[in-house]
Amino acid sequence: MIKINKIEIKNLLPHREPMLLIDELIDIKKLESATGIINVKKDSFFVEGHFPDQPVMPGVFIVEAFGQTAAALTAHGIDKSTYENKLVFLMGIEKARFRNPVIPDCKLFLKIQAIRSHGRVWKYKGHAYVDDKLMADAVWSATIVDKK
């Protein structure tokens, strides 16, 4: 089983703290699927004011984490020379459903799958779980563009 740690993820993605959300990438099937893991903590910057008395991971950060997991899967699977000097941008979110609140302290597992690719445009779907409980799901598209 291929497993990538946060240091290796930094070699695949341009994101840096605090916006690098993914702590690990596991269960990687080249250009097909992977699972991203986020250690959601009470002191994570995105829960600090959301909400002070009952911290919850914002849904937009779950969607961002889906995107980062997909970008890391794609960057890991394609030829490095193809990905050098490129960025992956979210193009659209077709469906995003938030079924249960993600409450710290937990491990959020983002199981994503590449549905299809056409040139530089990729389509993905993902499901987010805490302890095998479905927290959110989404379908989105992204594109690979040249860095400027």
N, C-alpha and C positions, 0 to 999 in steps of 0.2 A: 504494500500500500504506500503510495506516494503521499508525503506530508511536508508542508512548507511552513516554516516559522515566520515570525514577524520581520526578522532581519531579511529573509529571502523575499518576503512580500514587498519590502521597500525597494528591492531590485526590479520588481515587476510594475509597481504603481508609482505615480508621482506624488501621491498623498503623503503627508507627514502629520505628526501629532500637532494639534489634537484631532485632526480630521481623518487620520488613518484609523479606521474602526476595526478592521479585521485583525485578530490576534494569531490565527492559524488557518491554514487551508488543508483539508484532509479529503480522503476518498476521491482523489482526482482521477478522472478518466479523460484523457487528452481530448480537448476541444468538445467534450460532451457534457460532463457534469463534475461537480465538486461540492464540498460542504465547507462553508466559512464558519469560523467560531469567533464570537465576541464575548469577552468577559465583561458583562454589564455590572458595574460597581456603583455603590451609593455616591462615590466621589467622581464618577464620570462627568465630564463637563456638560454633557447634554441633558443630564437629569438634575443638575444643581438647582435650577429655578423652575423645574417642570415636574413635579410641583413640590415646594419646600416641605410640606407636611406628609406628602405621599408621592415619592419620586417614581416617575414613569418614563421609560424610553420613548421619545417622540416618534410617531409613525414615519415622519420624513427621514429620520435617521435609519430606520429599518429599511426603507427604500434605498437610501444611499448605501447601506451595507450590502444589500442585494447587488447593487451596481458594482461596488468594489469587488465583491466575490466573483462576479461574472468577468470583470476586467482582468482580475488576476488569473482566472482560469484561461481566458483567451491569450493573455500575454505569455503564460507558461507554455501554452500549446503551439503557438505559431513560431516560425523561424525568427530568431532574435534580430537578424538584420531587417526583417520586415517590420518589426515593432519598434526598432530604435528611432528616436526622435518623433514618436507618435504619442497621442493621447486618446483615451476612450471617453467619449461624451455621451451622456444619457440623451436620447432623442425623444422618447415618449413613454408614458406609462399607460397601458391600456386598462389594466385592472390592478387595483391595490385594495385589499381588504384587511382590516385590523380586527381580529377576532377576540383577542384577550390582551390585556395590558402586560407589557414586559416590565417587570418590577425588579430592581436590583435586590440582592446580589444573586446573579444567575449566569449561566452559560447559554447564550443564544446560538442555536445551530441554524445556519442558512443553507438549505439544500437547494441548489440551483441546477438548472439544465439548459443547455443551448438547444433551442428549438430549430433554428435554421440560420444560415448566413448567406448573404448575397453581396459579393464584393466586400465593401467596408462596413456594411450594415449587418448587425447581428440581432437576433431576437431570443429572449430568454424567458424562463418562468422559474419561480422560486417559492419555497415554503419555509417559514421560520418556526422553529420549535424551541420550547423549554421543557425539559423532562418529558419528551414525546407528546407534549400538548401543543397543538397548532395555535400559533400566536398571530400569524399574518401570512398572506400570500400575495403574489403579484405576477404580472406579465409586463415586460418592458422591452424596449429596443435601444440599441446604442450604436455608435459609429466610431470608427478609428480615423483620426484626422492627423495631419502633420502639425508638429509643434511650430509655433511662430516665434 
